[in-house]
């Protein structure tokens, strides 16, 4: 586990390691949005892309995006 969560646009991520790959998901929302990468730098980029994609999909389908329960 990381000591400091990654934050982007008000969202945070939880990170774990599975078979040598960093795996994350947006935390504190009911929707499940996941991503993965081989390095922390790549994971940060994947997280930001996942948040942006989540917000775009919500807008496209007319759904209000979940707000983090922080």
Secondary structure, 3 states (H helix, E strand, C coil): CCCCCCEECCEEEEEEEECCEEEEEEECCCCCCEEEECCHHHHHHHHHHHHHHHHHHHHHHCCCCCCCCC
